[in-house]
Amino acid sequence: MDAARNDGQDPRYRRGAGVVLFNAQAQVWVGQRIDNPNPAWQMPQGGLDPHEHPFDTAQRELEEETGVAPALTRAIDSPEDWLTYDFPDELRQRLWRGSYLGQQQRWFAFSFLGRDTDVNIATPHPEFSAWKWVELEQTIDLIVPFKRELYSQIIRAFIPIRDRLRDGSHRPSKTPIR
């Protein structure tokens, strides 16, 4: 199977959502995973709860992982495609007892309306040990190798949004983000 691809729902993959959180300079938020001793920075993401819409998952995961409340964000846009990646063999059996081949995610862009002091990774169940703002293109060099193809697709999908934010021409999507 390909490392990442666009396709419909597949029960072999854990469903989830991810967040590309842009600051006022159109940089994106990344966190260093607390469970990885090696450099492993990623954007917020997580699994869908039963009957949860991916947009709601994105907002929930953003707050759970970063402490950033929905009131401090503005939804910008979301590509309609689900992006899928496979777990490496050595992780597949450890994660969710081997129930999934990988993850299938919808990704959402949000603007951060708060201040850096509004970010709080010391959450009840912390996932990150540090965080920073980086250029969108840098994320591919920061993520674990098995997610690089996924992040390549994220970068391609979200660069136009980033560029519109930077030149001030971004207008909210006419179609509902959900």
C-alpha positions in Angstrom: 0.0 0.0 0.0 1.1 3.6 -0.6 2.3 5.6 2.4 -0.4 8.2 1.8 -3.2 8.4 -0.7 -6.6 10.0 -1.2 -9.5 7.6 -1.0 -12.8 6.9 0.5 -13.6 5.4 3.9 -11.6 2.2 4.6 -12.3 0.3 7.8 -8.7 -1.0 7.9 -7.7 2.6 8.9 -8.3 4.5 12.1 -10.3 7.6 11.2 -9.1 11.0 12.5 -8.6 14.7 11.9 -5.6 17.0 11.8 -5.1 20.7 12.3 -2.9 23.2 10.4 -2.9 26.1 12.8 -1.6 29.3 11.3 -0.4 32.3 13.4 -0.5 35.9 12.2 2.7 35.4 10.2 1.1 32.4 8.5 3.5 30.0 10.2 2.2 26.7 11.5 2.2 25.2 15.0 4.2 22.0 15.6 4.8 20.1 18.8 7.6 17.7 19.8 6.0 14.3 20.6 6.5 13.5 24.3 6.6 9.8 23.6 9.6 9.9 21.2 13.1 10.6 22.4 14.2 11.5 18.9 13.1 14.7 17.1 9.5 14.0 16.1 7.5 17.2 15.6 4.0 17.1 14.3 0.8 19.2 13.9 -2.2 18.4 16.2 -4.1 15.4 15.1 -6.3 12.6 16.7 -8.9 10.0 16.2 -12.6 10.5 15.7 -14.9 9.5 18.6 -17.9 7.5 17.7 -20.4 9.6 15.7 -18.1 12.6 15.8 -17.7 14.8 12.7 -14.0 15.3 11.6 -14.4 19.1 12.1 -15.4 18.6 15.7 -12.5 16.1 16.2 -10.1 18.7 14.8 -11.3 21.4 17.3 -11.4 18.9 20.2 -7.9 17.6 19.5 -6.5 21.1 19.1 -7.7 22.0 22.5 -6.7 18.7 24.1 -3.2 18.8 22.7 -2.4 22.6 22.8 -4.8 24.1 25.3 -6.1 26.4 22.5 -9.8 26.8 22.9 -12.1 27.0 19.8 -12.8 30.7 20.7 -9.2 31.5 20.0 -9.4 30.1 16.4 -11.2 30.8 13.2 -11.8 27.9 10.7 -10.4 28.8 7.4 -10.7 25.9 5.0 -10.4 22.1 4.5 -9.6 20.0 1.4 -12.4 17.5 0.9 -10.0 14.5 0.5 -9.2 12.0 3.3 -5.4 11.4 3.5 -4.2 8.0 4.5 -0.9 6.7 5.7 0.3 3.3 6.8 2.0 2.5 10.1 5.5 0.9 9.8 5.4 -2.8 10.5 7.2 -2.4 13.9 4.5 0.0 15.1 1.4 -1.7 13.6 1.2 -4.4 16.3 1.9 -2.0 19.2 -0.7 0.6 18.2 -4.3 -0.3 18.9 -3.2 -4.0 19.1 -2.7 -4.2 15.4 -6.4 -3.3 14.6 -5.4 -0.8 12.0 -3.0 -0.6 9.0 -2.7 3.1 9.6 -4.7 6.3 9.8 -7.1 8.1 7.5 -7.5 11.8 8.2 -9.3 15.0 7.2 -7.2 18.1 7.7 -8.4 21.5 8.6 -6.8 25.0 8.5 -7.5 27.4 11.4 -6.2 30.9 12.1 -4.8 31.3 15.7 -6.4 34.5 17.2 -4.7 34.3 20.5 -1.3 35.0 21.9 1.6 32.5 22.4 0.8 32.5 26.1 -2.6 31.0 25.3 -0.9 27.8 24.2 -0.6 25.3 27.1 0.9 21.9 26.3 0.8 21.0 30.0 -2.6 19.4 29.5 -4.2 16.5 31.6 -2.8 14.0 29.0 0.2 15.7 27.5 1.3 14.7 24.0 4.0 17.3 23.5 7.1 18.3 25.4 7.8 21.5 23.4 6.2 23.6 20.7 7.1 26.2 18.1 6.0 28.0 15.0 7.6 27.0 11.7 7.2 27.5 8.0 4.7 25.0 6.5 7.4 23.6 4.2 9.6 22.8 7.2 7.2 20.3 8.7 8.3 17.6 6.2 11.8 17.7 7.7 10.4 17.6 11.3 7.9 14.7 11.1 8.8 11.1 11.6 9.9 9.4 8.3 6.7 7.2 7.9 4.5 10.4 7.8 6.6 12.3 5.2 4.4 11.5 2.2 1.4 12.4 4.2 3.0 15.8 5.2 4.0 16.3 1.6 0.3 16.1 0.6 -0.7 18.4 3.5 1.9 21.0 2.4 0.7 20.9 -1.2 -2.9 21.3 -0.1 -2.3 24.1 2.4 0.4 26.2 0.6 -2.3 28.1 -1.4 -4.2 28.9 1.9 -0.9 30.0 3.5 0.0 32.2 0.6 -3.5 33.9 0.6 -3.1 34.5 4.3 0.2 36.2 3.7 -0.9 38.4 0.9 -4.2 39.3 2.7 -6.4 37.9 -0.1 -7.8 34.9 1.9 -11.6 34.8 2.0 -13.5 32.2 4.0 -14.5 29.2 1.9 -18.0 29.5 0.3 -18.6 25.9 1.0 -19.1 24.7 4.5 -15.9 23.4 6.1 -17.7 20.4 7.6 
